[in-house]
């Protein structure tokens, strides 16, 4: 595969399903702090992949999570945004919009490839590769509880909260 990534993300994404173990990761956030999935066992993890910092859809989605951070915290859920942007880009984006959760810098594409978020896409009429807007809700045992695609960025945070409530009942 091109772009220096290890394998075809379509094959990887087909192997990820609800109930399967979430791929492990260990990557820096906007402050350079390393986050590894294993650190968050026992909590719900919202791992949302987005194409690019400070773009309209990505900003709406991030602000939706920001505005509901306290509600996620009450449900013992942590939020991670993931893109291939740099730590520095994430820092500017987080500061500009007062984002109180980690934005993970997947600069080499390993995490987005493991989760099948690195895909062939059409952007402005050109075919290429990029991060798809996809979210994984990971349960406290480290398994994928839900996969979200075709996301409505304005309603996304509320949908995940409703699903956490339903799955926790």
Rosetta silent file (secondary structure, phi, psi, omega in degrees, C-alpha in Angstrom):
SEQUENCE: XXXXXXXXXXXXXXXXXXXXXXXXXXXXXXXXXXXXXXXXXXXXXXXXXXXXXXXXXXXXXXXXXXXXXXXXXXXXXXXXXXXXXXXXXXXXXXXXXXXXXXXXXXXXXXXXXXXXXXXXXXXXXXXXXXXXXXXXXXXXXXXXXXXXXXXXXXXXXXXXXXXXXXXXX
SCORE:     score description
SCORE:     0.000 S_00000001
   1 L     0.000  150.383  179.563    0.000    0.000    0.000 S_00000001
   2 L   -81.404 -178.795  176.162    1.160    3.541   -0.617 S_00000001
   3 L    69.811   17.314  174.818    1.567    6.357    1.899 S_00000001
   4 L    68.510   17.739  179.999    3.942    4.358    4.106 S_00000001
   5 L   -98.351  150.277 -168.729    1.159    2.503    5.881 S_00000001
   6 L   -67.651  -31.188 -176.542    1.505   -1.154    6.698 S_00000001
   7 L  -162.321  174.276 -176.805   -1.517   -2.701    4.985 S_00000001
   8 L   -70.533  119.291 -176.398   -4.838   -2.156    3.288 S_00000001
   9 H   -65.765  -26.391  178.451   -7.219   -0.489    5.747 S_00000001
  10 H   -62.569  -39.210  178.560  -10.264   -2.032    4.068 S_00000001
  11 H   -66.695  -40.443  179.462   -9.083   -5.479    5.119 S_00000001
  12 H   -65.135  -45.763 -175.029   -8.444   -4.279    8.662 S_00000001
  13 H   -64.454  -29.179  179.486  -11.809   -2.543    8.990 S_00000001
  14 H   -69.260  -25.473 -178.397  -13.636   -5.700    7.939 S_00000001
  15 H   -84.235  -15.621  178.249  -12.086   -7.571   10.874 S_00000001
  16 L   -87.953  124.575 -179.599  -13.265   -4.983   13.419 S_00000001
  17 L  -144.519  162.003  175.846  -16.766   -5.701   14.595 S_00000001
  18 L   -56.620  130.966 -179.319  -18.913   -5.095   17.623 S_00000001
  19 L    98.679  -17.432  179.493  -17.682   -7.456   20.323 S_00000001
  20 L   -81.039  159.378  177.569  -14.118   -7.715   19.021 S_00000001
  21 E   -67.277  136.306  177.650  -11.137   -6.497   21.025 S_00000001
  22 L   -72.701  134.592  176.858  -10.251   -2.889   20.320 S_00000001
  23 L   -59.233  137.885  179.403   -6.778   -2.510   18.781 S_00000001
  24 L   -74.468  152.457  176.819   -4.270   -1.203   21.306 S_00000001
  25 L  -146.370  160.380  175.840   -2.614    2.168   20.746 S_00000001
  26 E  -154.138   99.972 -174.827   -0.043    4.389   22.371 S_00000001
  27 E  -142.212  159.048 -178.481    0.215    7.895   20.890 S_00000001
  28 E   -82.036  152.266  173.285    0.787   11.503   22.040 S_00000001
  29 L   -98.789 -168.539 -175.054   -1.886   14.108   22.575 S_00000001
  30 L   -66.033  -14.069  177.433   -1.736   17.865   21.961 S_00000001
  31 L  -105.182    2.324 -179.078    0.470   18.334   25.043 S_00000001
  32 L    87.939    0.222  177.886    2.833   15.480   24.177 S_00000001
  33 L   -74.053  131.901  179.650    1.354   13.173   26.839 S_00000001
  34 E   -82.756  132.273  176.436    1.270    9.549   25.705 S_00000001
  35 E  -118.817  130.528  176.872   -2.092    7.776   25.945 S_00000001
  36 E  -120.885  139.074 -177.755   -2.400    3.994   25.717 S_00000001
  37 H   -53.967  -38.673 -178.091   -5.746    2.209   25.534 S_00000001
  38 H   -56.835  -27.077  179.992   -4.750   -0.110   28.395 S_00000001
  39 H   -65.482  -19.476 -170.944   -4.703    2.912   30.742 S_00000001
  40 H  -111.807   12.126  174.137   -8.448    3.304   30.302 S_00000001
  41 L   -59.622  140.130 -175.924   -9.668   -0.240   30.929 S_00000001
  42 L    97.919   -8.851  178.208  -12.615   -0.036   33.315 S_00000001
  43 L  -125.187  159.688  168.739  -13.993    3.065   31.565 S_00000001
  44 E   -74.287  141.128  177.089  -15.950    3.698   28.402 S_00000001
  45 E  -123.931  124.996  173.093  -13.701    5.078   25.660 S_00000001
  46 E  -100.978  111.925 -179.453  -14.988    7.224   22.817 S_00000001
  47 E  -112.512  100.209 -177.503  -12.374    7.063   20.064 S_00000001
  48 E  -109.295  128.056  179.563  -13.445    9.383   17.278 S_00000001
  49 E   -96.209  136.701  179.792  -11.457    9.734   14.074 S_00000001
  50 L  -141.113  151.811 -173.199  -11.753   12.961   12.114 S_00000001
  51 L   -66.010  -46.055 -169.132  -10.086   14.218    8.933 S_00000001
  52 L  -159.299  136.885  175.672   -8.480   17.553    9.857 S_00000001
  53 L   -58.381  144.414  169.179   -8.100   20.068   12.688 S_00000001
  54 L    58.516   36.154  171.629  -10.010   23.352   12.466 S_00000001
  55 L  -111.267  158.396 -170.862  -12.242   22.448    9.513 S_00000001
  56 H   -53.505  -54.201 -178.016  -16.018   23.054    9.681 S_00000001
  57 H   -65.650  -40.859 -179.060  -17.319   19.496   10.242 S_00000001
  58 H   -67.077  -35.577  178.283  -14.456   18.517   12.511 S_00000001
  59 H   -68.182  -44.522  178.417  -14.918   21.649   14.597 S_00000001
  60 H   -60.175  -43.445 -179.329  -18.672   21.033   15.027 S_00000001
  61 H   -63.678  -47.868 -179.743  -18.021   17.448   16.060 S_00000001
  62 H   -61.130  -41.963 -179.343  -15.277   18.422   18.541 S_00000001
  63 H   -68.456  -31.004  174.408  -17.400   21.192   20.045 S_00000001
  64 H   -63.025  -41.872  175.670  -20.299   18.745   20.480 S_00000001
  65 H   -67.771  -43.061  179.208  -18.023   16.539   22.561 S_00000001
  66 H   -55.878  -46.315 -175.503  -16.645   19.593   24.396 S_00000001
  67 H   -69.770  -13.235 -179.950  -20.143   20.770   25.312 S_00000001
  68 L  -118.638   14.084 -176.821  -20.987   17.349   26.759 S_00000001
  69 H   -55.558  -42.938 -178.243  -17.667   16.530   28.446 S_00000001
  70 H   -63.860  -39.487  179.835  -19.167   16.686   31.927 S_00000001
  71 H   -66.548  -40.898  175.853  -21.992   14.304   30.959 S_00000001
  72 H   -61.667  -43.022 -179.570  -19.466   11.825   29.502 S_00000001
  73 H   -61.147  -40.391  178.076  -17.433   12.104   32.700 S_00000001
  74 H   -60.997  -25.569  179.766  -20.540   11.323   34.803 S_00000001
  75 L   -97.236   13.006 -179.608  -20.823    8.076   32.795 S_00000001
  76 L    56.018   46.299  179.401  -17.153    7.244   33.402 S_00000001
  77 E  -119.565  137.619  175.524  -16.370    7.794   29.724 S_00000001
  78 E  -109.571  150.252 -176.866  -13.247    9.367   28.246 S_00000001
  79 E  -116.166  134.769  173.350  -13.116   11.048   24.843 S_00000001
  80 E  -132.271  124.497  168.885  -10.235   10.944   22.366 S_00000001
  81 E   -91.693  141.867 -179.024  -10.182   12.699   19.024 S_00000001
  82 E  -133.277  128.434  170.260   -7.743   11.156   16.522 S_00000001
  83 E  -147.191  176.405  179.155   -6.345   12.552   13.278 S_00000001
  84 L   -89.090    6.422  176.547   -3.025   12.526   11.463 S_00000001
  85 L   -64.122  158.796 -178.920   -2.438   16.185   12.350 S_00000001
  86 L   -74.221  164.648  174.649    0.678   17.037   14.346 S_00000001
  87 H   -56.163  -42.679 -178.486    0.845   17.569   18.105 S_00000001
  88 H   -64.490  -42.407  177.925    1.340   21.297   17.369 S_00000001
  89 H   -63.096  -43.415  177.810   -1.724   21.480   15.121 S_00000001
  90 H   -60.984  -40.283 -179.147   -3.794   19.688   17.784 S_00000001
  91 H   -61.677  -44.123  178.849   -2.561   22.140   20.428 S_00000001
  92 H   -64.399  -43.899 -179.750   -3.729   25.128   18.356 S_00000001
  93 H   -62.883  -47.615 -179.298   -7.095   23.473   17.596 S_00000001
  94 H   -62.338  -41.295  179.945   -7.674   22.523   21.257 S_00000001
  95 H   -68.615  -45.384 -177.365   -6.758   26.009   22.462 S_00000001
  96 H   -58.243  -37.164 -175.544   -8.840   27.838   19.847 S_00000001
  97 L  -112.833   14.649  178.603  -11.999   25.897   20.755 S_00000001
  98 L    49.924   49.940 -179.650  -11.279   25.157   24.465 S_00000001
  99 L   -81.359  117.846 -173.647  -11.340   21.406   23.881 S_00000001
 100 L   -90.766   11.076 -178.222  -10.890   19.736   27.292 S_00000001
 101 L  -122.941  160.857 -177.999  -10.104   16.225   26.034 S_00000001
 102 E   -68.037  136.026  170.029   -7.030   14.682   24.386 S_00000001
 103 E  -107.493  115.513 -174.772   -6.542   14.986   20.640 S_00000001
 104 E   -88.295  131.211  179.905   -4.280   12.119   19.627 S_00000001
 105 E   -92.699  105.888  178.615   -1.690   12.696   16.938 S_00000001
 106 L   -99.694   57.400 -172.070   -1.574    9.634   14.701 S_00000001
 107 L   -57.216  -34.729 -178.998    1.104   11.188   12.488 S_00000001
 108 L   -91.169   -3.104  175.255    2.326    7.859   11.101 S_00000001
 109 L    79.175    7.738 -176.456   -1.196    6.518   10.527 S_00000001
 110 H   -66.174  -44.551 -178.014   -0.767    3.337   12.567 S_00000001
 111 H   -68.781  -46.879 -179.329   -3.846    3.860   14.781 S_00000001
 112 H   -63.712  -32.100  176.453   -6.128    5.009   11.949 S_00000001
 113 H   -71.006  -44.886 -179.359   -4.995    2.034    9.869 S_00000001
 114 H   -59.853  -34.184 -179.221   -5.544   -0.443   12.733 S_00000001
 115 L   -92.639    1.237  178.755   -9.093    0.875   13.189 S_00000001
 116 L    73.303   18.106  179.475   -9.817    0.988    9.453 S_00000001
 117 L   -86.618  -17.576  177.126  -10.274    4.770    9.483 S_00000001
 118 E   -86.084  109.774 -170.709   -7.504    5.343    6.893 S_00000001
 119 E  -138.129  163.815  171.294   -9.392    4.840    3.665 S_00000001
 120 E   -74.463  131.221 -177.254   -9.577    5.652    0.019 S_00000001
 121 E  -141.742  161.286  172.888  -11.796    8.727   -0.319 S_00000001
 122 E  -108.364  126.242  179.458  -12.865   11.290   -2.857 S_00000001
 123 E  -133.002  121.674 -178.175  -12.209   14.898   -1.875 S_00000001
 124 L    53.634   40.081  176.719  -12.981   17.762   -4.219 S_00000001
 125 L    79.782    0.129 -179.886  -13.310   15.265   -7.062 S_00000001
 126 E  -109.092  136.965  177.846   -9.894   13.696   -6.459 S_00000001
 127 E   -86.718  133.151  179.152   -9.388   10.126   -5.318 S_00000001
 128 E  -167.014 -170.491  179.328   -6.866    9.698   -2.524 S_00000001
 129 E  -109.190  147.035  177.765   -6.377    8.412    0.998 S_00000001
 130 E  -169.922  176.544  178.048   -7.441   10.101    4.198 S_00000001
 131 E   -82.543  129.316  174.603   -9.086    9.593    7.570 S_00000001
 132 L   -84.956  150.962  176.264  -12.784    8.814    7.424 S_00000001
 133 L   -78.424  103.409 -179.341  -15.104   10.225   10.059 S_00000001
 134 E  -145.033  144.592 -178.910  -15.745    7.113   12.144 S_00000001
 135 E  -127.412  142.015  175.715  -16.140    6.591   15.888 S_00000001
 136 E  -117.643  126.350  172.052  -15.601    3.543   18.053 S_00000001
 137 E   -96.972  118.003 -176.631  -17.286    3.184   21.428 S_00000001
 138 E  -107.377  128.274 -176.815  -15.083    0.864   23.475 S_00000001
 139 L   -77.116  169.888 -177.088  -16.564   -0.787   26.554 S_00000001
 140 L   -60.207  -18.110  177.931  -14.851   -0.970   29.948 S_00000001
 141 L   -88.173   -3.831  179.027  -13.485   -4.448   29.092 S_00000001
 142 L    90.920   16.987  178.597  -11.691   -3.094   26.004 S_00000001
 143 E  -105.448  152.401  179.029  -14.108   -4.464   23.412 S_00000001
 144 E   -73.453  118.888 -178.768  -15.802   -2.548   20.627 S_00000001
 145 E   -93.289  -30.323 -177.908  -19.356   -1.850   21.759 S_00000001
 146 E  -160.828  145.712  176.017  -20.483    0.233   18.779 S_00000001
 147 E  -122.122  128.865 -177.909  -19.104    1.582   15.488 S_00000001
 148 E  -112.567  125.364  172.937  -20.477    4.833   14.078 S_00000001
 149 L  -132.457  167.280 -177.299  -20.242    5.791   10.404 S_00000001
 150 L    59.557   47.564 -169.818  -22.297    8.282    8.386 S_00000001
 151 L   -77.887  134.860  168.944  -22.075   10.614   11.362 S_00000001
 152 L   -90.558  104.650 -171.541  -24.250   13.680   11.942 S_00000001
 153 L   -59.269  -28.558 -177.955  -21.581   15.839   13.603 S_00000001
 154 L   -79.399  -26.338 -177.886  -24.099   17.968   15.496 S_00000001
 155 L  -104.915   -4.153 -170.759  -25.980   15.036   17.069 S_00000001
 156 H   -57.470  -50.417 -178.035  -23.065   12.624   17.445 S_00000001
 157 H   -58.419  -42.444 -179.014  -22.188   13.220   21.113 S_00000001
 158 H   -65.816  -38.120  178.763  -25.837   12.829   22.175 S_00000001
 159 H   -63.290  -43.694 -179.830  -26.182    9.563   20.229 S_00000001
 160 H   -65.213  -42.267  178.071  -23.129    8.098   21.941 S_00000001
 161 H   -60.332  -42.879  178.176  -24.382    9.167   25.371 S_00000001
 162 H   -62.303  -39.617  179.204  -27.743    7.500   24.673 S_00000001
 163 H   -68.699  -38.310  176.499  -25.942    4.336   23.586 S_00000001
 164 H   -60.947  -44.115  179.121  -23.754    4.302   26.713 S_00000001
 165 H   -60.121  -44.517 -178.339  -26.925    4.610   28.818 S_00000001
 166 H   -66.443  -44.445 -177.636  -28.585    1.763   26.900 S_00000001
 167 H   -71.713  -23.447 -179.359  -25.532   -0.501   27.007 S_00000001
 168 H   -86.861  -14.387 -175.258  -24.979    0.184   30.722 S_00000001
 169 L   -70.845    0.000    0.000  -28.579   -0.630   31.688 S_00000001
